């Protein structure tokens, strides 16, 4: 299997092609953009999206993650659980993506733009440089690029209008997220506590 990095190198591109992930609800797996198959601790469907929780074995900073895939907003909302020696300052991380729901599998195509949310403090739009290079390299067509930018701007604007309260903004969009906690059998001591969803 050819990796995205290999494709980018073959094309002489300074940025990777859009990252694709597969979420297999039958096999309880998540295939990451590099083709690594990860075991998912829990999947849960809701009318507005798909929840998943899984550990991140081998990751130097992150012990586990929880995510919600929200097709209508074109966002993947993630909470990370850090190893004790690597505390992060981000409460939620939003990936702008095309999300394809399915009965047995969901699929996401990452559209480069990300938003780091510091609850009730700030929302920072990230990776705009990668996005611009991807558009210039024709890795995103004009329609997809515009869709990605509109989703990112809608999210940042909505968060700002709700004083960077992600649960409140999502509530006003008819979305109530629930979080299960760190998806590992033996939670790391002193794990970061995150604000409960409303």
C-alpha positions in Angstrom: 0.0 0.0 0.0 1.4 3.4 -1.0 1.3 5.9 1.8 0.3 9.5 1.5 3.8 10.7 2.2 5.1 8.5 -0.6 2.5 9.9 -3.0 3.5 13.5 -2.0 7.2 12.7 -2.5 6.6 11.1 -5.9 4.7 14.2 -7.0 7.3 16.5 -5.5 4.7 18.2 -3.3 5.6 20.1 -0.1 2.3 18.9 1.5 0.6 15.5 1.9 -2.6 14.7 0.0 -5.8 14.8 2.0 -5.7 12.3 4.9 -8.3 9.5 4.7 -9.5 7.5 7.7 -11.8 4.5 7.9 -14.0 3.7 10.9 -15.2 0.1 10.8 -18.1 -0.4 13.2 -18.2 -4.2 12.6 -14.5 -4.9 13.2 -14.3 -2.2 15.9 -11.2 -0.6 14.2 -10.0 2.8 13.0 -7.6 2.7 10.0 -5.5 5.9 10.3 -4.1 7.9 7.3 -0.9 5.8 7.3 -2.8 2.6 7.0 -2.3 1.5 10.7 -5.3 -0.3 12.0 -6.2 0.7 15.6 -8.6 -1.1 17.9 -11.5 1.1 18.9 -12.8 0.7 22.5 -16.2 2.0 21.8 -18.4 3.2 18.9 -21.7 4.8 19.5 -24.2 6.2 16.9 -26.3 9.3 17.4 -28.7 11.0 15.0 -26.1 13.7 14.4 -22.9 11.7 14.3 -20.6 8.9 15.4 -18.7 8.7 18.7 -15.5 6.7 19.1 -13.0 6.2 21.8 -9.6 4.5 21.6 -6.2 4.3 23.2 -3.2 5.6 21.2 -0.5 3.0 21.9 3.0 4.1 21.2 2.1 7.8 20.9 4.7 9.8 22.8 2.3 12.5 24.2 -1.3 11.3 23.9 -2.5 8.3 25.9 -6.0 8.1 24.4 -8.6 10.0 22.4 -12.4 10.4 22.1 -13.9 11.9 18.9 -17.3 12.7 17.5 -17.7 12.7 13.7 -20.3 15.4 12.8 -21.2 15.1 9.1 -23.6 18.1 9.0 -21.0 20.5 10.3 -18.1 18.7 8.5 -16.2 18.5 11.8 -14.4 15.9 13.8 -14.4 17.0 17.5 -11.6 15.3 19.6 -10.6 15.3 23.2 -7.2 14.0 24.0 -5.9 12.4 27.2 -2.3 13.2 27.7 0.4 11.2 29.3 1.2 12.8 32.7 4.5 14.4 31.5 2.8 16.0 28.5 -0.1 18.2 29.5 -1.7 20.0 26.7 -3.5 23.4 26.6 -6.2 22.4 24.1 -9.6 21.3 25.4 -11.1 20.3 22.0 -9.5 19.8 18.6 -11.7 20.2 15.5 -10.6 18.8 12.2 -12.5 20.2 9.2 -13.4 17.1 7.1 -15.7 15.5 4.6 -17.5 12.8 6.5 -19.2 9.9 4.8 -21.5 7.9 7.1 -22.3 4.2 6.5 -24.0 1.3 8.1 -20.8 -0.7 8.6 -18.1 1.9 7.9 -17.6 5.6 8.2 -15.0 7.4 6.2 -13.4 10.9 6.6 -11.3 13.0 4.3 -9.3 15.6 6.2 -9.4 19.0 4.5 -6.3 20.4 6.2 -7.9 23.1 8.4 -8.0 22.6 12.1 -9.3 24.5 15.1 -7.8 24.4 18.6 -10.4 25.3 21.2 -9.4 26.5 24.6 -12.7 26.3 26.4 -14.2 29.7 27.2 -10.9 31.4 26.2 -10.1 31.1 22.5 -10.4 29.3 19.2 -7.4 29.2 16.9 -7.6 28.3 13.2 -4.6 26.2 12.4 -2.8 24.8 9.3 -3.9 27.5 6.9 -0.5 27.4 5.3 -0.9 23.7 4.5 -4.4 24.4 3.2 -3.1 27.1 0.8 -0.3 24.9 -0.5 -2.7 22.0 -1.0 -5.0 24.3 -3.1 -2.1 25.6 -5.1 -1.0 22.0 -5.7 -4.5 21.0 -6.9 -4.9 18.5 -4.0 -8.2 20.3 -3.3 -10.5 21.5 -6.1 -12.1 24.9 -5.8 -15.5 23.6 -4.6 -13.9 21.5 -1.9 -11.6 24.3 -0.8 -14.5 26.7 -0.5 -16.5 24.1 1.5 -13.6 23.6 3.9 -13.1 27.3 4.4 -16.8 27.9 5.0 -16.9 25.2 7.6 -13.9 26.5 9.4 -15.2 30.1 9.4 -18.6 29.0 10.5 -17.1 27.1 13.4 -14.8 29.9 14.5 -17.6 32.5 14.2 -20.0 30.3 16.1 -17.5 29.6 18.8 -16.7 33.3 19.2 -20.4 34.2 19.4 -20.8 31.6 22.1 -17.7 32.9 24.0 -15.7 29.8 23.0 -18.2 27.5 24.7 -18.1 24.5 22.4 -21.0 22.5 24.0 -23.2 25.6 23.9 -22.5 26.3 20.2 -23.2 22.7 19.4 -26.4 22.7 21.5 -27.6 25.6 19.4 -26.9 23.4 16.3 -29.0 20.6 17.8 -26.0 18.6 18.9 -25.5 17.3 22.4 -22.1 15.5 22.8 -21.5 13.0 25.5 -18.0 11.9 26.6 -17.2 8.6 28.3 -13.8 9.4 29.7 -10.3 8.1 28.9 -10.7 4.9 26.8 -7.9 2.8 28.3 -8.1 0.0 30.9 -5.6 1.6 33.3 -6.0 5.4 33.2 -2.9 7.4 33.5 -2.4 9.0 36.9 -3.2 12.7 37.2 -4.9 12.6 33.8 -6.2 16.0 32.6 -9.7 16.7 33.7 -11.9 18.2 31.0 -15.1 20.3 31.5 -18.2 18.2 31.3 -20.5 18.6 28.3 -23.8 20.4 28.9 
